[in-house]
Amino acid sequence: MTHDYVIEMRDITKRFGEFVANDHINLNVKKGEIHALLGENGAGKSTLMNMLAGLLEPTSGEIVINGQSVTIESPSKAAQLGIGMVHQHFMLVDAFTVTENIILGSETTNAAGMIDLKKATAEITALSKKYGLEVDPTAKVADISVGAQQRVEILKTLYRGADLLIFDEPTAVLTPDEIAELLKIMKVLVAEGKSIVLITHKLDEIRAVADRVTVIRRGKSIETVDVAGATNDDLAEWMVGRSVSFKTEKIAPNPKEVVLSIENLVVNENRGIPAVKNLSLDVRAGEIVGIAGIDGNGQSELIQAITGLRRAKSGKITIKGVDVTHYSPRKITELSVGHVPEDRHRDGMILDMTVAENFALQTYYKEPISKNGILNYSKINEKARQLMEEFDVRGAGELIPGKSLSGGNQQKAVIAREIDRDPDLLIVSQPTRGLDVGAIEYIRKRLIAERDKGKAILVVSFELDEILDVSDRIAVIHDGSIHGIVLPAETTKQELGMLMAGGHLK
């Protein structure tokens, strides 16, 4: 049976001190298949694949490649064995060009010993055409889209000759169109003889591209099945250990006074061009207003202006009757405003701080967390343990760095910190980005519970199912303006898509 598989991971265990991240996991990948690795946030998926990619070494167990037992002590060793990994958070240098990023560490040199950028560019152009990975080799990474950056990451692995590609939560930061394009690229890669391990928690994506799926729960392999033979309900139950509801139950809203009022707001993007254009919108206590729109239509700039992270050019933002148009982020926060940002790494956490310190970022200057400028770490750590348990933030403890949490657990930590402050206005961008189905179910229920307590909630999400599920009203944004406001019960995804593209309903 050994030669039926390009990769076998046998009884793999990985410990970090007393914490067992992987517990005797078995994984077999066939040549030319897309094999999904499905599990909750913190289940041990990325840890397992990091051992295959040479970033970690197993505590015990065996890795077999094409029938030969191997030791993968480094990424360069993994590359020699034909293994490449596309990480969830891209490993790119913004100031370098696409070509410079792709060849970094594997530079092509000419007879004089100089880096031969011309030859490398030609090779990269040929690779991009072969696999349908459209990129501009001369562009700086800082100037290209997230989807293009991901194509660069894929080209990095192909340039090094990878036959097995590991995709770690590849769609977490992509738009729906970019996701569809990536899934197409995966099929092309497999048709060309590559094998793929797809780490994900998105059942629809597994059903769209994967041949087989291995489910991991709390560090143990639970099932390996053909995708065609399993339902979404089966996969979800294996993943979280219980049945999961894909529709959030809620009572009718009871909206009251206006908490957030936006009037004729104009906000410029980084180049000085208006991204938000004369936008007006109200959010009331006791309701969830969802903003639906194609990425890049002013959502980011709108939220940054509301939370004080970006100056408005003109217009007015009022929170609880106070004009906050030119307030600082802290002054806005102290008006009882919570903010879950779209980029948890850039705006939500300080990754080198401990998990406990990240929980305290909004309250570190207040009692009982601090007194007379002295931090009370006993209180900070106690609070962190409480929130980790309540919101199921999984990790080796509250004293590990924030960067040691999985992406989904980082997201849960940010949401926990903001909801725990009991804000009157909660602004949430991409609330379930990177979360598994069980965590998605929990977070959506929490948002609705906050609404039922009389909170005003503004949600921005690219997931139309999510917008339709949690919203009481949906404001569609197009070209920086609100193009229409609809009720979830009276609209469809197709109608939302038409409005998002600038069209009009009959």
Secondary structure, DSSP 4 states (H G I P E B T S, - for coil): -GGGEEEEEEEEEEEETTEEEEEEEEEEEETT-EEEEEE-TTSSHHHHHHHHTTSS--SEEEEEETTEEE---SHHHHHHTTEEEE-SS----TTSBHHHHHHTTS--B-TTS-B-HHHHHHHHHHHHHHHT----TTSBGGGS-HHHHHHHHHHHHHHTT-SEEEEESTTTT--HHHHHHHHHHHHHHHHTT-EEEEEE--HHHHHHH-SEEEEEETTEEEEEEEGGG--HHHHHHHHHSS---SS---PPP---SEEEEEEEEEEE-TTS-EEEEEEEEEEETTEEEEEE--TTSSHHHHHHHHTTSS--SEEEEEETTEE-TT--HHHHHTTTEEEE-S-IIIII--TTSBHHHHHTTTTTTSTTTEETTEE-HHHHHHHHHHHHHHTT--SS-TTSBGGGS-HHHHHHHHHHHHHHT--SEEEEESTTTT--HHHHHHHHHHHHHHHHTT-EEEEE-S-HHHHHHH-SEEEEEETTEEEEEE-GGG--HHHHHHHHTT----
